[in-house]
Amino acid sequence: MSQSIVITGASKGIGRASADALIEQGWSVIGVARRSPRCFPGIFLEADLADQNQTQALATDLGTRGNVLGIVNNVGLAKQETFDDVQPNVFTAIMDLNVRPALELTQALLPGMRSARFGRIINVTSLVTRGFAFRSSYAAAKAALESLTRTMAVELAADGVTANAIAPGPTETELFRANNPPGSEGEARYLRSVPMRRFAQPEEIAAAIAFLAGERPLSSQGRPCLWMEVQAWGVSRTHYPRSEILGLHIKTVF
């Protein structure tokens, strides 16, 4: 039985690009989103993860498969807003979709990972947690996911399970473009924060995700690497042959 990895938010953007990268690495891929894409290199399950009942049904399904040893928690929801304009119901919805499915789906997979003494958990967060205007709710949600990642890494390392957060800088996904159309003030603001003055592409982020999902994840003196931030900086193709502009800032915390 081949080992499988599930990707949420897999129909487009970083999730869809990650499916291609992980297939090349030898994983069997299970994609999840509200609607199936026209083409996908693996099994695709339609589920609205904003619905807690659908999320729980999916968690039960994945947990009983027995071979799902990896997860890329990529589903997310963002909104452009000033702090003054944050609405409690919108804040709750953004917090919920960015965090709760990652919690429930990952929990469902832990028994299988522990039994196999192997597991890969990759949580897609964002550099907005470092402080960007007009992203109050989204930044709070992604910061919560980053905090969960730290706890996962510490608690699960002894079981052979690694947990990493990858925090992309501005990446040209459908979600990003919906909030920052070409020629908009938002586009200009984000471009000013990128030294190369261009946005990362989903395939570049997917290369880093595939790296973290490998048999030998990034480590420092035998300690699992917890933290990976990705922004569009220059880097040698020697280490990351998929990308000329993938820049990595890496911190180990234990």
Protein Blocks (a to p, Z undefined) as FASTA:
>chain_A
ZZddddehklgcjllmmmmmmmmnopacddddfbdcfbdcbdcddddfkbmklmmmmmmm
mmmnopacbdcdfbccdddddfklpcfklmmmmmmmmmmmmmmmmmmmmmmmmmnopacd
dddddfklnopghilmmmmmmmmmmmmmmmmmmmmmmnopacddddddddddfklmmmmc
ghiaklmmmmmmpmnlpacdfklmmmmmmmmmmmbdcdeehiacfbdcdddddddfklmm
mbckbccddddfZZ
